[in-house]
Amino acid sequence: MPLAPVLARIDADLDLSINRLLELLRIPSISTDPTYKDDCQKAADWLVKDLNSLGAIASKRETPGHPMVIGQIIPPGYEKKPHILFYGHYDVQPVDPLELWNRDPFDPVVEVTEKGKVIRGRGSSDDKGQLMTFVEACRAWKSVHGELPCRITFFFEGEEESGSPSLIPFMKENKDEITADIALICDTSLFDSRVPSITTMLRGLLGEEITIKGPDKDLHSGMYGGASINPVRVLARILASLHDENGRITVPDFYNGVPKLPANIKKQWEALNFDHHAFLKGVDLNTLAGERGYTALEMLWSQPTCEINGIQGGYTGDGFKTVLPSIATAKISFRLVGQQDPFEIRENLRGMIENMLPPDCSASFKHHGASGGIAMSTDAAEFEAARKALSDEWPDEAAFIGCGGSIPIAGLFQGIIGLDPILIGFGKDDDQLHSPNEKYDVESFHKGTRSWARVLNNLSQN
Amino acid sequence: MPLAPVLARIDADLDLSINRLLELLRIPSISTDPTYKDDCQKAADWLVKDLNSLGAIASKRETPGHPMVIGQIIPPGYEKKPHILFYGHYDVQPVDPLELWNRDPFDPVVEVTEKGKVIRGRGSSDDKGQLMTFVEACRAWKSVHGELPCRITFFFEGEEESGSPSLIPFMKENKDEITADIALICDTSLFDSRVPSITTMLRGLLGEEITIKGPDKDLHSGMYGGASINPVRVLARILASLHDENGRITVPDFYNGVPKLPANIKKQWEALNFDHHAFLKGVDLNTLAGERGYTALEMLWSQPTCEINGIQGGYTGDGFKTVLPSIATAKISFRLVGQQDPFEIRENLRGMIENMLPPDCSASFKHHGASGGIAMSTDAAEFEAARKALSDEWPDEAAFIGCGGSIPIAGLFQGIIGLDPILIGFGKDDDQLHSPNEKYDVESFHKGTRSWARVLNNLSQN
């Protein structure tokens, strides 16, 4: 089945495709706010109907929270064609502060801007617009050839923006149905407007809250200052010791399991010519502050970090209070890579802190989640096939990139259904995800749809 | 004029004296709360009337805030007798949380407790009860001998618990009237129930708020973590560097002007056999945490300190947020002694911090007050005379002691009227100053009154 007419159909039907997306965007499916519970149902119903319209057997699956949508297109005789699982989410972020929006977030529109046409509205990029690129690609295949080039299972979630409480039980209970040969996820961004990407490395996350306790109550710093231990001072000493003078993290055995970046990936990243000055300039910074000896992309994607996310102790209101605090607390997090073991690191961190405590101080710890880093086996043929498809669509060659953050669904695909998901997305840095005036470039939507048509084509030829 | 009958009169009239104090305690003169403005006037009126009753020429002096009370007893022919200025304050602290009081804070009573009789009520110790010990001593002298042994100026303030906004202008405008040969202040405590004391060293206070700024907004620690500077980490490093491994403060030239403790004072302090284990045990601590090589009393009274009073940065609510904060703030204070110059220290601190800033970080500072340490010239004869008087009244010899905190009026006496005030008081550690169920031991009141009778006697013989 030739690809060219499928791409032509996508071009011809672009306005119709956008209109379908606008319909979906009009449903305010904010998952975290119970006010919008019925709207989440409506969005799921809309998707079921839309999948049915392109020949899928689709249904809404209730969960204790918002429903999942599962759809399948598995024509008879397709047993030997690859079975592809596609994941996206139909729920969206809340819209506050509403006054910062230039229009009703749920009255989406195509706007002409200086940088080109954009689809403006909550969820346009995250993730309804991205999800629909894949659906529209499938529709074009069906429309031109009457069939898809492969077997497809659609898997849409409605709780991604509210912590995915139903996701793991649902995936475990419906493991057979969602098991496939290849998994695709569309919830990431382009590297830049010329360079498409497949995200193949994601950092894990370990969150710890440390509370140092000294005296049994806040003391008067005149009466006790100089003789009594100050837990903020102890905490400052601990936090200051977490990095050495080169920015290297000092938790014992922390770097166990940190892999050397493969030469081919390192080369690809260098070829991206990432402008870290521009990246930092965007937040009023100039200087790379990570461990010496690494490039910016390595610091962000392939090296682990230790960050203090919050600290509090003593009097923090207006003015001054000469208090000697009883406790001090910090929230710290580690981004982890490769085979770093979050639980081992947690124990080593706790031990290191206990060892630094002076007399009269105790430390208590609260755990805030642990997940290891994720790296896909990019040697698998489907990764290269997908990369080739993207490179054919966009001006520059596609890159395997890393992601400083974590995308939990990626780990679940590995853990529950045993697949390294291929993370492809067409978002841009200025899409205003989770913020007022979210948008999705019409180019992202159009070329994204064309990209998926190409990816389905390439993956079906393996 | 013999002392013995004066002491006998104090003993005989104790109940009458207590009743007068209870009358004053019934007036809720909370200076910080405008609701009680009229009550502050009433308390001042009560004192004017009471001073008149013992032959003083007394009057209420309006200020922009609550009134002062000035009273004088300067009989004809007394030009050569010493002129003594006495300071106390009639305003009291607020009473919240009211539910923690065992009785109405302004319905005072003499209670019999396991430890002896106490006068319970707001202001009983701080400072109405203390103030009245001096008034009652004068009354006994007048009553027995028809005259006092010296010239007296009473100076009562009504804004001590609300920052004394009118004090400096009033003292400057009425300098001639309040100028005297000797100044007495009654707003401090006994060293312990056997050992009376004269507080001759007070630490000064320098308060600084430091804000470290990194990126121009809070960042996502996944997107930026590892490449961007984290101001909490920078602040932790700065705070951790303020003390060396021996607890010595590292601000450049910080110890300039810290005097060596005079041998006689050191000896007196050693003789106090201060039980620092019991002191620390009271707040669930065991180990002295100050600079090595000093005793507990030196750490508390004669050595400077640097304490972190508060710290805040990033996300400090429940749970976890993977934010890389834009700013971090700490409030720190220094207790100063001897000739340490608070403004020089402030500049050196700021310079030290500026020097520690990595690229992309800026520091801003907010000043929260500066006062130097105070030390009285205890060589002056009146100090020894007063100490002797106290030693005669109490079981053990009186000591010249230090005070970890600051008493601003003491500095004003030095600065405005050129006198080293003699700080004598009879409060106890368990008086619950500023707290619910404030009390003053009847013994403090009784022996306090007798002490002042003796002090007046001794000071008049110089």
Interface residues (C-beta under 8 A of the other chain):
Chain A: R203 L205 G207 E209 G214 P215 D216 K217 L219 H220 S221 G222 M223 Y224 G225 G226 A227 S228 I229 N230 V232 R233 L235 A236 R237 L239 A240 S241 L242 H243 H276 F279 L280 V283 D284 L285 N286 T287 L288 A289 G290 E291 A296 M299 L300 Q303 P304 T305 E307 I308 N309 G310 I311 Q312 G313 G314 Y315 T316 G319 F320 K321 T322 V323 L324 P325 A328 T329 A330 K331 S333 R335 P358 P359 D360 H368 G369 C403 G404 G405 S406
Chain B: R203 L205 G207 E209 G214 P215 D216 K217 L219 H220 S221 G222 M223 Y224 G225 G226 A227 S228 I229 N230 V232 R233 L235 A236 R237 L239 A240 S241 L242 H243 H276 F279 L280 V283 D284 L285 N286 T287 L288 A289 G290 E291 A296 M299 L300 Q303 P304 T305 E307 I308 N309 G310 I311 Q312 G313 G314 Y315 T316 G319 F320 K321 T322 V323 L324 P325 A328 T329 A330 K331 S333 R335 P358 P359 D360 H368 G369 C403 G404 G405 S406
